[in-house]
Amino acid sequence: MVFFFFVGDVIELKKYEVVKENRDFDHIIHTGKSIKNHYFHIYYKDSSLSYPRFGLAVSKKFGGAVERNKMKRQLRSLIDHHKNKFSNDKNYIIMVKKGIKELSYSQMEEQFVHLLKKGFSNEKN
């Protein structure tokens, strides 16, 4: 049996910052704007709330539950570390593409930040 222990702060989005409803996901994806690169696809849409909300989507084709959950933990960490780059009045759906498996966490972060800078450079925060 193997046990994993995490040292340091547990990074977690607050409950009110999470998009959970399937209809909200569909609404943001089908009516919002998007930016993408080789590893991420980010959909976003204006919201009447004064804080950003995030939805994470990792396909079942990505791998088993362990791999998908690891990817979602890493995405939550990326979001938490770079929240200041997101606009406060939008909802976001972040999808990962299969090629991201080959990247280390630092490479993934580099690609994520590059996409945010490129995609949201003309948006006001």
C-alpha positions in Angstrom: 0.0 0.0 0.0 1.3 3.4 -0.9 0.5 6.7 0.9 0.9 10.2 -0.5 1.6 13.1 1.8 1.4 16.7 0.6 3.6 19.2 2.3 2.6 22.9 2.3 -0.6 24.6 1.5 -3.4 22.7 -0.1 -4.5 24.8 -3.1 -8.2 24.7 -3.6 -10.8 26.9 -5.4 -13.5 28.2 -3.2 -17.0 26.6 -3.7 -18.4 29.8 -5.1 -15.6 30.0 -7.7 -16.5 26.7 -9.4 -18.7 26.2 -12.4 -20.4 22.8 -11.8 -23.7 22.8 -13.6 -23.8 21.0 -17.0 -26.0 23.7 -18.4 -23.5 26.4 -17.3 -20.7 24.5 -19.0 -22.8 24.2 -22.2 -23.8 27.9 -22.1 -20.2 29.1 -21.7 -18.8 26.8 -24.4 -21.5 27.4 -27.0 -22.1 31.2 -26.6 -18.7 32.4 -25.2 -15.4 33.3 -26.8 -12.4 31.0 -26.7 -8.6 31.0 -26.9 -6.4 27.9 -27.4 -3.0 26.6 -28.0 -1.6 23.1 -28.5 -2.3 22.1 -24.8 -5.2 24.2 -23.5 -8.6 25.4 -24.7 -10.1 28.2 -22.6 -13.7 29.3 -23.1 -14.9 32.5 -21.4 -18.1 34.5 -21.1 -19.2 37.6 -19.3 -20.8 37.2 -16.0 -22.8 39.5 -13.7 -20.8 38.3 -10.7 -17.9 40.3 -9.2 -15.5 37.3 -9.1 -14.3 34.8 -11.7 -15.7 31.3 -11.8 -13.8 28.3 -13.3 -14.9 25.0 -14.7 -12.3 22.2 -15.5 -12.9 19.6 -18.2 -10.7 16.6 -18.7 -12.0 14.0 -21.1 -12.3 10.4 -20.2 -10.1 9.8 -23.3 -7.3 11.5 -21.4 -6.7 8.4 -19.2 -7.8 6.7 -16.1 -9.4 8.4 -13.1 -6.0 8.8 -11.4 -4.5 10.6 -14.4 -7.6 12.8 -14.8 -7.7 13.8 -11.1 -4.0 14.6 -11.1 -4.5 16.9 -14.1 -7.4 18.6 -12.4 -5.3 19.2 -9.2 -2.5 20.7 -11.4 -5.0 22.9 -13.2 -6.5 24.1 -9.9 -2.9 25.0 -8.8 -2.2 26.9 -12.0 -5.5 28.8 -11.6 -4.8 29.7 -8.0 -1.2 30.9 -8.8 -2.4 33.0 -11.7 -5.8 34.3 -10.7 -4.7 37.9 -11.1 -4.5 37.3 -14.9 -8.2 36.5 -15.1 -10.9 39.1 -15.4 -13.2 39.3 -12.3 -16.5 39.5 -14.3 -16.1 36.3 -16.4 -16.7 32.6 -16.2 -14.1 30.3 -17.6 -14.0 26.7 -18.8 -10.5 25.2 -19.1 -10.1 22.1 -21.2 -6.8 20.2 -21.6 -5.7 18.4 -24.7 -4.1 15.0 -24.8 -0.6 16.3 -25.7 -0.2 17.9 -22.3 0.7 14.5 -20.8 4.2 14.8 -22.1 4.8 18.1 -20.2 6.3 18.6 -16.8 4.4 20.9 -14.4 6.8 23.8 -15.0 6.4 23.4 -18.8 2.6 23.2 -18.4 2.6 26.4 -16.3 4.8 28.2 -19.0 2.3 27.2 -21.7 -0.7 28.2 -19.6 0.8 31.7 -18.7 1.8 32.2 -22.4 -1.8 31.5 -23.5 -3.3 33.8 -20.9 -0.9 36.7 -21.9 -1.6 36.1 -25.6 -5.3 35.6 -25.3 -6.3 38.2 -22.7 -3.8 40.9 -23.6 -6.5 43.1 -25.2 -9.1 42.3 -22.4 -9.4 44.7 -19.5 -9.1 43.4 -15.9 
